[in-house]
């Protein structure tokens, strides 16, 4: 005896929200302070490296 199940989920690719749990815009809007902090730290690092190279060229 075969019992057919009518409401099985169809096989399809997951959407962006289903695979990641959030969209890129949601991530940026909820973590903008941390992203600015990372950019600030990178800017300080590259500025310090530039100044160190400039001082030691002489």
Order of alpha helices (4+ residues) and beta strands (2+ residues): alpha-alpha-alpha
